Amino acid sequence: MTERNAIETRLPTRPRDETGLIARLQTARLPELLPPIWRERLTPRAPDGLSSRLLLLTVAFTLAVAALIIVPSAASFQERWLMDRLQAAELASVGVEALPYSAVEDSTAEQLLSIGGVQSVVVGEQGVRRLLLQAPNLPRAPELIDLRQRNVGARLLDPWKTLFGHPDRSLRVQAKPRYRSGDFIEILAPAQPLKVELKSFLLNSLTMSLLIAVVAGGLLYASLSFLVLAPLRRVTRSIERFAADPESPAETPSDRHDEIGRVERELARMQEEVRQSLRSRARLVALGEAVAKINHDLRNMLTSAQMASERLSSSSDPLVAKALPRLERALGRAAALARNVLEYGKSEEAAPQRQKMLLARAVAVAAEDAGLEDDGVRLIRDLPARLTVNADSDQLHRILVNLMRNARQAIESDPAREKKGRITVRAEARDGKVAVRITDDGPGIPERLAGRLFEAFVSGRASEGTGLGLTISRELAANHGGELRLLHTSPEGTTFELRLPA
């Protein structure tokens, strides 16, 4: 009794569970119960894919091929049918002429006509028409078909006239004799038997042509799907998966050596390059945050060190006085490095606040800040007096200072120089731009660095340069709608050109 009660207690729970499951199945949509990959495959898609277009083109081409086969075949069938009737009539005419006086009983004539499937036979010779076998009068005038001379259009059109013509239509057919002499032989035959046989022939031909076309089209579509569509789908899925998650594992390219194989390999190579670039960028972002923090603390330390060096400048100790300039130069270089790193590390430069300004005045101020002096490296200006540029005064100042300071430092670092150097600034307006050329007579830029001079952290001075000044200057020039480029460098000197809006 206890087991029975236990069983009865458990039994009602099953219907409740099944009812709940059925309710959930009724309220839930089927796609939601499937895995994501199956949901994607079962989702209806518009027939605008490459496979749909290829299928439509295959169907259209196979139907066109079937039509190209059917139309000439119908014309050939009708001509063969008519030629058979002509040959039968010609043989009958030979038998008729073999009789004395070409006399044929009506019953015999009817038998000959029925055997040949014609209603009348006429032989033409030397312009004379001879009626050999005569048939009763016809309700409609027969239509002439001369098989001796016919164009292609008429040959292709006649079968369709037979199919869709009047039921009482008759054909008067002429051809050159084969078994007897004469200019032509002519028969008169009803079109209805030809129509019946032509329909049967077209139906059989159409069935066979469609079968062949379907098989050929199916094989063609399957081949193109396997050779072209499947690899393209694989490439498309790889691109979509990479766009959704660049870190997703890449598909192994196939071993094909055709264009699709090259596309797969190039795609895999580009995806790997982009992955490496994204990883490098992520590392650079993390490194940039760390450098910004370190740079902030370093600038505070340098500020304290510079304050201490200023206090040391009042010391009367000769050793301190001797070491102090070197210390100040080292601190200045460290401060410049910290400043340039911060400037380069900005996400982007501020948009230039353009205003018209005299170029000569901007060059004079920049030369002073770049350390050009009369008793040192001299500045030679060859500028039109009233030449103006449309630029941001602060950003133009930074560009000119960078170029002039680099030129001065290159001249001063040349150990073989015996005389003071000079920096020449020339400018001219042309094509709506102002071209400013800054030329020095320094030792030039090494050939191995000339092509990479505007890249970040590439410097021509191994000990002092940070490799950021020219990079920042070129970016500032581009923000103005201009450009900065290296025109010439050699052991006799270097020339940079800055182009800005006039």
C-alpha positions in Angstrom: 0.0 0.0 0.0 2.8 2.3 0.8 4.4 1.7 -2.7 1.1 2.2 -4.4 0.6 5.6 -2.6 4.1 6.5 -3.5 3.5 5.7 -7.2 0.2 7.6 -7.2 2.0 10.5 -5.6 4.6 10.6 -8.3 2.4 10.0 -11.3 0.6 13.4 -11.2 3.9 15.3 -11.5 4.6 14.0 -15.0 1.5 15.6 -16.6 2.3 18.9 -14.9 5.9 18.8 -16.3 4.7 17.9 -19.7 2.1 20.5 -19.6 4.6 23.1 -18.6 7.0 22.0 -21.4 4.2 22.1 -24.0 3.3 25.6 -22.8 6.9 26.7 -23.1 7.2 25.3 -26.5 3.9 27.0 -27.6 5.0 30.4 -26.2 8.6 30.2 -27.4 9.5 30.6 -31.1 11.3 27.7 -32.7 14.5 29.7 -33.7 15.0 30.7 -30.1 15.3 27.0 -29.2 18.0 26.3 -31.7 21.8 26.9 -31.4 23.0 30.2 -32.9 24.7 28.6 -35.9 21.5 26.9 -36.9 19.4 30.0 -36.3 21.7 31.8 -38.7 21.4 29.1 -41.3 17.6 28.9 -41.0 17.1 32.7 -41.2 15.4 33.6 -44.5 17.6 35.6 -46.8 16.8 37.7 -49.7 17.7 36.1 -53.1 20.3 38.7 -53.8 23.4 36.6 -53.2 25.9 35.5 -55.8 24.6 31.9 -55.7 21.1 33.0 -56.5 22.3 35.1 -59.4 24.4 32.3 -60.7 21.5 29.9 -60.5 19.3 32.4 -62.4 21.9 32.9 -65.0 22.4 29.1 -65.4 18.6 28.6 -65.9 18.5 31.5 -68.4 21.5 30.2 -70.4 20.2 26.6 -70.4 16.8 27.8 -71.7 18.5 29.9 -74.4 20.6 26.8 -75.4 17.4 24.7 -75.6 15.7 27.4 -77.7 18.7 27.5 -80.0 18.5 23.7 -80.4 14.7 23.5 -80.9 14.2 26.2 -83.5 16.7 24.8 -86.2 15.7 21.3 -85.4 12.0 22.1 -86.2 13.0 23.6 -89.5 15.2 20.6 -90.3 12.4 18.2 -89.4 9.9 20.0 -91.6 12.3 20.0 -94.6 13.0 16.3 -94.1 9.2 15.6 -93.9 8.6 17.5 -97.1 11.6 16.0 -98.9 10.3 12.5 -98.0 6.9 13.4 -99.6 8.6 14.8 -102.7 10.7 11.7 -103.2 7.7 9.4 -102.8 5.8 11.5 -105.2 8.7 11.5 -107.6 8.9 7.7 -107.5 5.2 7.5 -108.1 5.5 9.9 -111.1 8.1 7.6 -112.6 5.7 4.7 -112.3 2.9 6.7 -113.9 4.9 7.8 -116.8 5.9 4.1 -117.4 2.3 3.3 -118.2 1.1 3.7 -121.8 0.1 7.2 -122.6 0.6 8.0 -118.9 -2.9 6.8 -118.3 -3.7 6.1 -114.6 -7.1 4.9 -113.3 -8.6 7.1 -110.6 -8.4 4.4 -108.0 -4.7 3.8 -108.8 -4.0 7.5 -108.6 -5.7 7.7 -105.2 -3.6 4.8 -104.0 -0.4 6.4 -105.2 -1.4 9.7 -103.7 -2.2 8.1 -100.3 1.1 6.2 -100.3 3.0 9.4 -101.0 0.9 11.4 -98.6 0.2 14.1 -101.3 -2.8 15.4 -103.1 -1.2 16.3 -106.5 2.0 15.8 -108.4 3.3 18.2 -111.1 6.5 17.9 -113.1 8.0 20.9 -114.8 10.4 20.5 -117.7 11.6 23.2 -120.2 8.9 25.6 -118.9 6.1 23.2 -119.3 4.0 22.0 -116.3 2.6 18.4 -116.6 0.0 17.3 -114.1 0.7 13.6 -113.4 -1.5 12.9 -110.4 -4.5 15.1 -109.8 -6.4 15.6 -106.5 -9.9 17.1 -105.8 -10.2 20.8 -105.4 -9.1 22.4 -102.1 -11.1 24.8 -99.9 -8.1 27.1 -99.5 -5.3 28.3 -101.8 -2.1 26.4 -101.0 1.0 28.1 -99.8 4.1 27.8 -101.9 7.4 26.5 -100.4 10.2 26.3 -102.9 13.0 24.2 -101.4 15.4 25.2 -104.2 15.9 28.7 -102.9 15.0 29.7 -99.4 16.6 32.2 -96.9 17.3 31.3 -93.3 14.5 33.4 -91.9 11.9 31.6 -94.0 13.3 28.2 -93.1 13.1 29.0 -89.4 9.6 30.6 -89.6 7.8 28.0 -91.6 7.5 25.3 -88.9 5.7 27.8 -86.6 3.4 28.7 -89.4 2.6 25.0 -89.7 2.0 24.7 -86.0 -0.2 27.8 -85.6 -1.7 28.0 -89.1 -5.3 27.3 -90.3 -6.4 23.6 -90.0 -7.2 23.5 -93.7 -3.8 24.9 -94.7 -2.2 23.1 -97.7 1.4 23.3 -98.9 2.6 23.5 -102.6 6.1 22.3 -102.4 8.7 22.5 -105.2 12.1 20.9 -105.3 14.7 19.7 -107.9 14.1 16.1 -109.0 16.5 13.4 -107.9 15.4 10.3 -109.9 14.2 11.8 -113.1 14.9 14.7 -115.5 13.1 18.0 -115.3 13.3 21.4 -113.9 11.3 20.8 -110.8 8.8 18.5 -109.2 5.9 19.9 -107.3 3.5 18.3 -104.8 0.4 19.5 -103.1 0.1 18.1 -99.5 -2.1 19.0 -96.5 -0.4 20.6 -93.6 -2.3 18.8 -90.9 -0.3 15.5 -91.0 2.9 17.6 -90.9 1.5 19.6 -87.9 0.7 16.4 -86.0 4.2 14.9 -86.5 5.9 18.3 -85.9 4.1 18.6 -82.6 5.3 15.1 -81.6 8.8 15.9 -82.7 9.0 19.2 -80.9 7.6 17.6 -77.7 10.2 14.9 -77.8 13.0 17.3 -78.7 11.9 19.8 -76.1 11.9 17.1 -73.4 15.3 15.8 -74.4 16.8 19.3 -74.8 15.5 20.3 -71.4 16.8 17.2 -69.8 20.2 17.7 -71.4 20.1 21.4 -70.5 19.1 20.7 -66.9 21.8 18.1 -66.5 24.5 20.3 -68.1 23.3 23.4 -66.1 23.2 21.4 -62.9 26.7 20.1 -63.4 27.9 23.6 -64.3 26.2 25.2 -61.3 27.6 22.5 -59.0 31.1 22.9 -60.4 31.0 26.7 -60.1 29.5 26.4 -56.6 32.3 24.0 -55.6 35.1 25.9 -57.3 34.0 29.5 -56.8 31.1 30.0 -54.5 32.2 27.8 -51.6 35.7 29.5 -51.4 34.1 32.9 -51.7 31.7 32.1 -48.9 34.7 30.9 -46.8 36.5 34.2 -47.5 33.3 36.2 -46.7 32.9 34.3 -43.4 36.5 34.9 -42.6 36.2 38.7 -43.2 32.9 38.9 -41.2 34.4 36.9 -38.3 37.5 39.0 -38.3 35.5 42.2 -38.4 33.5 41.0 -35.3 36.5 39.7 -33.4 40.0 40.4 -34.8 41.5 38.1 -32.3 39.5 35.1 -33.5 41.6 32.3 -34.9 42.2 32.6 -38.6 41.2 29.9 -41.1 44.0 28.0 -42.8 44.2 29.1 -46.5 43.6 26.4 -49.0 46.4 24.9 -51.2 44.8 26.3 -54.4 47.2 28.1 -56.8 44.6 30.0 -58.7 43.2 33.5 -58.1 41.0 32.4 -55.2 43.9 30.7 -53.5 45.9 33.9 -53.8 43.0 35.9 -52.4 42.8 33.5 -49.4 46.5 33.7 -48.7 46.6 37.5 -49.1 43.6 37.9 -46.8 45.2 35.7 -44.2 48.4 37.7 -44.4 46.6 41.0 -44.2 44.5 39.8 -41.2 47.7 38.7 -39.4 49.3 42.1 -40.1 46.2 43.9 -38.8 46.2 41.6 -35.7 49.9 42.4 -35.1 49.2 46.1 -35.6 46.3 46.1 -33.2 48.4 44.3 -30.6 51.2 46.7 -31.1 48.8 49.6 -30.8 47.4 48.2 -27.6 50.9 47.8 -26.2 51.7 51.4 -27.3 48.6 52.7 -25.6 49.6 51.0 -22.4 53.2 52.1 -22.8 52.0 55.7 -23.5 50.0 55.8 -20.3 53.1 54.6 -18.4 55.3 57.1 -20.2 52.9 59.9 -19.4 53.0 59.1 -15.7 56.8 58.7 -15.7 57.2 61.9 -17.7 55.0 63.8 -15.3 57.2 62.7 -12.3 60.3 63.2 -14.3 59.4 66.8 -15.1 58.8 67.5 -11.4 62.3 66.0 -10.7 63.9 68.1 -13.4 62.2 71.2 -12.1 63.7 70.6 -8.7 67.1 69.9 -10.3 67.0 73.1 -12.3 66.1 75.0 -9.1 69.1 73.4 -7.4 71.4 74.3 -10.3 70.3 77.9 -10.1 71.3 77.9 -6.4 74.6 76.4 -7.3 75.3 79.2 -9.8 75.9 81.5 -6.9 78.6 79.3 -5.5 82.2 80.5 -5.6 83.7 77.0 -5.8 85.6 76.8 -9.1 84.8 73.1 -9.6 81.1 73.9 -9.3 81.4 76.7 -11.7 83.2 74.4 -14.2 80.7 71.6 -14.0 77.6 73.8 -13.8 77.3 74.5 -17.6 77.4 70.8 -18.4 74.8 70.1 -15.7 72.5 72.9 -17.1 72.8 71.5 -20.7 72.0 68.0 -19.5 69.0 69.3 -17.6 67.9 71.4 -20.6 68.1 68.4 -22.9 66.1 66.2 -20.4 63.4 68.9 -20.1 63.2 69.2 -23.9 62.9 65.5 -24.2 60.1 65.4 -21.7 58.3 68.2 -23.4 58.6 66.7 -26.9 57.4 63.3 -25.7 54.3 64.9 -24.1 53.6 67.0 -27.2 53.9 63.9 -29.5 51.8 61.8 -27.2 48.8 64.0 -27.6 46.0 62.3 -29.5 45.9 65.2 -32.0 47.0 68.7 -32.3 44.5 71.5 -31.8 43.0 73.0 -34.9 45.0 76.0 -36.1 43.6 79.4 -35.3 44.5 81.0 -38.6 45.4 84.7 -39.0 47.3 86.7 -41.4 50.8 87.6 -40.2 54.0 88.9 -41.6 56.4 86.1 -42.4 59.5 88.2 -41.7 58.4 89.0 -38.1 57.6 85.3 -37.4 61.0 84.2 -38.7 62.8 86.8 -36.5 61.1 85.7 -33.4 61.7 82.0 -34.2 65.4 82.7 -34.9 65.8 84.3 -31.5 64.2 81.3 -29.7 66.3 78.9 -31.8 69.5 80.4 -30.5 70.7 82.1 -33.7 73.1 84.9 -32.8 75.5 87.2 -34.6 78.5 85.8 -32.9 77.4 82.2 -33.5 75.4 80.6 -36.2 74.0 83.5 -38.2 70.6 84.0 -39.8 70.4 85.3 -43.4 66.9 86.4 -44.4 65.8 86.7 -48.1 62.2 87.5 -47.6 59.8 89.9 -49.4 59.0 92.8 -47.0 55.2 92.5 -47.0 54.8 88.8 -47.5 52.1 87.3 -45.3 50.9 83.8 -44.5 47.6 82.5 -43.2 48.6 80.4 -40.2 48.4 79.8 -36.5 51.1 82.0 -34.9 52.0 79.6 -32.2 52.1 76.5 -34.4 54.1 78.3 -37.1 56.5 79.4 -34.4 57.0 75.8 -33.3 57.7 74.7 -36.9 60.3 77.4 -37.6 62.0 76.9 -34.2 62.3 73.2 -34.8 63.8 73.6 -38.2 66.2 76.4 -37.2 67.3 74.7 -34.0 67.9 71.4 -35.8 70.0 73.3 -38.4 72.0 75.2 -35.7 72.7 72.0 -33.7 73.8 70.2 -36.9 76.3 73.0 -37.7 77.6 73.2 -34.2 78.0 69.4 -34.0 80.3 69.3 -37.0 83.9 68.7 -35.7 85.5 69.5 -39.0 84.0 73.0 -39.2 86.5 75.9 -38.9 84.2 78.9 -39.5 80.8 80.0 -38.2 77.8 78.6 -39.9 74.8 80.3 -41.5 71.2 79.5 -42.0 69.4 81.1 -44.9 65.6 81.6 -45.0 64.0 82.3 -48.4 60.3 82.6 -49.3 58.2 83.2 -52.3 54.5 83.1 -53.1 53.3 80.8 -56.0 50.1 78.9 -56.8 48.3 80.3 -53.8 50.9 79.0 -51.4 53.9 80.5 -49.6 57.0 78.3 -50.0 59.6 78.9 -47.2 63.0 77.3 -47.7 65.4 76.9 -44.8 68.9 76.1 -45.9 72.0 75.5 -43.7 75.6 74.8 -44.6 76.0 72.0 -42.1 77.4 68.5 -42.7 74.0 67.1 -44.1 71.9 64.2 -43.1 73.2 60.6 -43.4 71.7 58.8 -46.3 70.5 55.9 -44.2 68.3 58.4 -42.2 67.2 60.8 -45.0 64.3 58.5 -46.1 63.0 58.0 -42.5 63.6 61.5 -41.2 59.9 62.3 -40.5 59.3 59.1 -38.6 58.9 59.2 -34.8 62.0 58.7 -32.7 64.3 58.9 -35.8 67.0 61.5 -35.3 70.2 62.5 -37.1 71.9 63.4 -33.7 72.6 60.2 -31.8 73.4 61.9 -28.5 70.9 64.8 -28.3 68.0 64.4 -30.7 64.7 62.9 -29.6 63.4 62.3 -33.1 60.1 64.0 -32.5 60.6 67.6 -33.6 60.3 67.0 -37.4 57.4 64.6 -36.9 55.5 67.2 -34.9 56.4 69.9 -37.4 55.2 67.9 -40.3 51.9 67.2 -38.6 51.4 70.9 -37.8 52.1 71.8 -41.4 49.5 69.2 -42.6 46.9 70.7 -40.2 47.4 74.0 -42.1 46.7 72.4 -45.4 50.4 72.6 -46.3 53.4 70.3 -46.2 56.9 70.0 -44.9 59.5 68.1 -46.9 63.2 67.6 -47.3 64.3 69.1 -50.6 68.0 68.4 -50.5 70.8 67.1 -48.3 74.5 66.7 -49.0 77.8 67.3 -47.2 77.5 70.9 -48.3 74.2 71.5 -46.5 70.5 70.7 -46.1 67.3 72.4 -47.4 63.8 72.0 -46.0 60.7 73.5 -47.7 57.6 74.5 -45.8 54.5 75.3 -47.9 51.6 77.2 -46.3 48.5 79.0 -47.5 49.3 82.5 -48.6 
